[in-house]
Amino acid sequence: MIAVVNKWGNSLGLRIPKMMVEESGISEGSELDVSFNKGVITLKPRKRKKYELKTLLEGINENNLHGEMLTGDSVGNEIW
C-alpha cells in the first residue's frame, strides 16, 4: 500500500488507511512508538495501561501519604 506524506505545519504527516487503523486498534489520540533503523521507519501502537481505583488506593502507605496543603488565599467565592 502506498501512502503520501504531506506538510503539517513545520512537520510532515502521514495518513494511516482506515483498514490499518481498524486492524491495529488505534484511534485519534493513540500513542505510537516510532523507531528508525537502517532507513526503515516503524510505527507500533502503545498499549495503554488500565488502572483501577482499588489498585491505586492500595498503593497508598505511610511513606507517600501527605497532610493538608495550603494553596494560598481564596481568590473568588470559595467557601472553606
Helices and strands as residue ranges (DSSP letters): E 5-8, E 11-14, H 18-24, E 32-37, E 40-45, H 53-58
